[in-house]
Amino acid sequence: MASTAELSDSNEQHPIRALATADLSYQWGPGQPTLTFPDLSLPLGQHLFLRGASGSGKSTLLSLLSGMLTPDAGTVRILGSQLDRLGAGQRDRFRANHIGVIFQQFNLVPYLTAEANVTLPCRLSAQRRDATDPEPIHEAHRLLTALAIPQSCWHRKVTQLSIGQQQRIAAARALIGGPSLILADEPTSALDSDNRDRFLDLLLTLAEARNTSVVFVSHDRALAQHFDHQVELEGAAS
């Protein structure tokens, strides 16, 4: 069973929170353990570190928060919208407009350039496209520069770039258009400690500049110091 934890909002004048969950549980199939999760309430603009061992349900919880999965029980509210009450197409549109996801394996489009991967969310969401200044290509260039991707790499296919560069491109893709929430699933697992901390500092600095909340999942306890809030998942219920 996951430990019970609730994050309090220090500013009650802002009732809409980045995320709020209650009584969440999910089972992958018959005979599989039921995963249960702590209740969470994260203020807008703040950051949450989720830690847990393999099998504790970290990636499942991110999938529930993003609307890629719907819970068997409980509620998921993101930015005031209850995702578990939306249809699949509505959840997809909500995610495209409001959530940036950094996958553990990055999930970049291999035949696209670094620049085209970063601007992809703006092709899927008019809201994120309209939020760029003055247009997606300029914001992509600013993000790539801020994340130390050399200009010589911008027009190369991502498969020609290093793992560290691909990771930062995935972060830029998640940040473009100023989504209100970023969900990051162990994106630093392949990096050494120096590059890991440098990447995390850059990600959180850019997120804070946009008042974007970050939920960062990792098994690495050393990363917790970077975050406003911390929750540890303990595992599954039988």
N, C-alpha and C positions, 0 to 999 in steps of 0.2 A: 504494500500500500504506500502511496505517496504521502509524504509528510504534509501536514496542514500548515499553510502559511498564507497570510494576507498582507498585501502592501497597502499602507494607508496613504491617502492623498493629503499632503500637508496644506493644500489650498482648497478649501471647500467651496470657494467662489467659482470653481470650474468643475461642474458636475460631469461633463462629458470627459471620459478618460480614454487613454490610448487603448486599453483593453480591460475587460472585467469578465471573469469566469466564475461559475458556481457549480459545484457538485458534478464535475466532469468525469465521465468514464467512457472507455472504448474497448471493444473486443474485436480482434482481427478475424476471428472465425470460431466455429464450434470447437470446443476442446482447448482453445487458446486461453491464457490467463486474461482476466479483465484488468485493464490498466485504469487506475484512478489517479486523479490529479488534485493538487491543492487549489484552493480558491485564490485567484489573483485579481488585483486591482491596481493598475499602473497609471500614474498621472501622465498627462500629455507632456512630451518633451523630456521625460526621464527614461532611464535605462535599467534593464533587468538582466541579470546573469542567472541562467538556469544550468545547474550542474547535476549530473547523475551518471551512474555506472551504465554499462551496456545492458540493455533490456529494461531500463527504468522508464522508457517511454518518451525520451527527449524529442526525438524526431516526430513521433506521433502527436505530441502536444503542439509542436509547430504546425503540423498539418491541420490540426483542429483550429488553431488560431488564424491560419490563412484561409480557411474555408475549403481546403482541398479534401478534407474529411469532415463528416458531421458526427457529433457525439451520439453514443447510444443513450446517454442520459446527461442532463445538465445543460447549461447555457453558455454561449460564447458571445460576448458583446465587444465589437471593435468600433471605436469612435462613435459609440452610441447606437450602432446598428446590431441587431441580434442575428448573427450569421446563420445559426442553426434553424432559423425560420425562413431563410431564403432558399429559392430553388437553385439548382446547379449553375444555370446561366447567370442568375443574379449574383451569386457568389463570385463567379469568374470576373464579372464586370467590376464588382466592388474591389476585388483583389487588384485588378489592373489599375484602377483609379487611385487606390489608397495605400497599397502595401508593396514594399520592395522586399524580395526574397533573395538571400544569398545561400545557395545550396552548397552542401558539403563537397560535391563534385563539380560545383560552379554552374553546370548546365548551360555553358555558352554555346552558341550556334557555330559549329566548326567551320562552315564555309563562308561565314561573314567576317569582316575585318573587326578590329578592336573598336573602331569608331561606330560601325554599324551595330555591333552588339550593345554598345552603351545606349544608343538612341532607340533601340527596339521597343522599350516600353512606351515611348511616345507615338509609335505607330499603332499600338494596341489600345491606347487611352488618349482620347482628345483632351481630357482634363489634365493629364500630366504634360501633354504637348503644350497646351495653352499656359501652363505654369512655368515653362522655361523662359529665360530672358536672354536675348530677344527671341531665340528659337533653339530647338533641340541641339543642333550641331554646335552652336557656341557654348551651350552649357556642357555638352559632352567634352569639348576641348578643355574647359575650365576644370572639370572633374578629373580628366586624365592627367592634366598638368599637376593638380593638387595631390594626386596619388602617385606622382613620380613615374608616369609612363612616358618614355621619350617620344617626341613627335615622330621620329623615324618608325615607330611601331604602330602608329594610329591606323595606317592603311594596309597593315599586314594581317593575314588571317590569324585568328587567335591560336590555331594549332602550331603556328611557327614561333610562339612566344613561350617564355618560361612559366612554370607553375605559379611562381610569385606574381608575375605580371598578369596571368589569367585571373588570379584571385582578386587583384585590385581592379581589373576590368569588371568582374562580377559585382564588386562593391559599387563602382561608378554606375553600372546599370541599375542597381537597386536604388541609388540616391537620386537619379535624374528625375526632374519634375517634382521634387520635393514631396514624396509620399509621407503620410503622417506616421507610418509605422514600418520599421525594417525588422525582418525575421532572419536571423543568421544561424545556420546549422553547421557548427564546427568548421567554419571556413579557414581556420588557422592550423588545422591538424597536421598539415604537411610542412610547416615552417619551423625554422629554428627559433629559439627564444627571442633573440634580438629582432628578427624580422616580424615575428608574431606580435611583439609589443608595439613595434613601430606601426604596423598595419592597424592594430586596434586603436591606437591613439589617433591616427588619421581618420578612421571610420567615425569614431565618436566626436571628434572635432567638427567634421563636416556635418554630422547629424545635428549637433547642437546649434550650428549656424542656421539650420533650417527648422529648428524646434521639432525635430523628428525623434520619436521614441524608438529605441532599439531593444529587441529581445535577442540575446546572444546565448546560444546553447554550446556547452563544452563540457568535457570530462575533466578539464585542466583547472584545478582549484586556484592556481597562481594568477589566473586572469580576473578573478573576482574583485580584486582591488580597484579595477577601473570603473566599477559600476555603482549606481545609486542604491540598487536593491539586489538581493541575492536569494534564491530559493534552491533547495536541493531536493531532487526526486529520489525516492527510496526504492521504487520498484513496483511490481505488479501485485494485485490481490489475486489469490487463488480462486 
